[in-house]
Amino acid sequence: MKPEEARARAEELRREIEYHDHRYYVLDDPVIEDAEYDRLVRELVALETAYPELVTPDSPTQRVGGRPREGFVTVQHRAPMLSLANAFNAADLADFDRRVRTGLADEDVDYVVELKFDGVAVSLTYEHGRLVRGATRGDGVTGEEITPNLRTIRSIPLRLRQPGAPNVIEVRGEVYMPKEAFARLNERREDAGLPLFANPRNAAAGSLRQLDPGITAERKLDIWLYGIGYTDGIVFGRHSEALAWLGEQGFRVNPHTRIFSTLEEVERHLEHWREARFELPYVIDGLVLKVDRLDQQERLGTTLKSPRWAVAYKYPPEQAET
Ligand SMILES: NC(=O)c1cc2c(N)ncc(C(N)=O)c2s1
């Protein structure tokens, strides 16, 4: 095969593998048999081995890369990752809603209501559509650079759907360990006489902060994306629009998000999830309410710590795992 044919075939294989990764890991709806998928990957690995100059950082073969690092580098988030004020009951919610409507001079308000995942908050930076950096939230301003670890999470796209990719976009989400994976991991650790993780959040945090990405890759982590930080080259009018765009770009966005325009509807929704959350294959500790229109978010602004346009409604902690 001539080099330019190899380059063309490698790019064709990458797109095909990316498509199937998206179907399998993001949509949970594969359209190819595992054996056929493995054949595609083997062909790409063979091509990249024969023509090493073909290897690109965003090739699906480069997910579990690099030697273990000595330590973690810290990075500054271009836009701070704020924490959320909490609401624990109907009175707290009514206070939040009143403050929002007062701040907006009684304009109509739509709330986007999303599940609140009990995992590790991370920020993914894409430049010209390619994943260039991943970091933990840290203290909201400075986080730990964990790009190689995040690249092992197969539902994280290494490049965005072209065209339409902005120059820079920081995407926020929560890395978590599904309940099933957590139970299996602790079983293995018990058999190996290792200390057990207390809960899926600790297991996710411990798995993400591995200096060896090969270990992270074994831990079956996953991610939900739910926010956008700094952007250059794209503007959204509503948070719900940003979520839809994330889904179109191939990100894993949670299907239980809803939009309501009255507090009564929000409260009915929160009551539904008070018990329904235990049926989910991942842990949530509440739900998050966000004012949908971004111009209204701007007008409400933030305190030093938290946005005035969002609140986390928390359920009482789950009974300790028996
Ligand atoms: N600190 C924050 O801003 C957030 C934290 C979380 C979280 N742990 N889970 C879900 C969401 C969400 N759906 O927006 C948010 S937002």
The ligand as an SDF file (V2000), in Angstrom:
LIG
                    3D

 16 17  0  0  0  0  0  0  0  0999 V2000
  -20.8350   22.7420   41.1500 N   0  0  0  0  0  0  0  0  0  0  0  0
  -21.6360   22.7810   40.0840 C   0  0  0  0  0  0  0  0  0  0  0  0
  -21.7960   23.7720   39.4250 O   0  0  0  0  0  0  0  0  0  0  0  0
  -22.3240   21.5180   39.6850 C   0  0  0  0  0  0  0  0  0  0  0  0
  -22.1450   20.2600   40.1940 C   0  0  0  0  0  0  0  0  0  0  0  0
  -22.9550   19.2850   39.5630 C   0  0  0  0  0  0  0  0  0  0  0  0
  -23.0060   17.8980   39.8150 C   0  0  0  0  0  0  0  0  0  0  0  0
  -22.2620   17.3320   40.7840 N   0  0  0  0  0  0  0  0  0  0  0  0
  -23.8250   17.1020   39.0890 N   0  0  0  0  0  0  0  0  0  0  0  0
  -24.6060   17.6200   38.1010 C   0  0  0  0  0  0  0  0  0  0  0  0
  -24.5930   18.9780   37.8220 C   0  0  0  0  0  0  0  0  0  0  0  0
  -25.4740   19.4820   36.7510 C   0  0  0  0  0  0  0  0  0  0  0  0
  -26.3060   18.6230   36.1610 N   0  0  0  0  0  0  0  0  0  0  0  0
  -25.3920   20.6440   36.4360 O   0  0  0  0  0  0  0  0  0  0  0  0
  -23.7490   19.8070   38.5510 C   0  0  0  0  0  0  0  0  0  0  0  0
  -23.4830   21.5120   38.3970 S   0  0  0  0  0  0  0  0  0  0  0  0
  1  2  1  0
  2  3  2  0
  2  4  1  0
  4  5  2  0
  4 16  1  0
  5  6  1  0
  6  7  1  0
  6 15  2  0
  7  8  1  0
  7  9  2  0
  9 10  1  0
 10 11  2  0
 11 12  1  0
 11 15  1  0
 12 13  1  0
 12 14  2  0
 15 16  1  0
M  END
$$$$
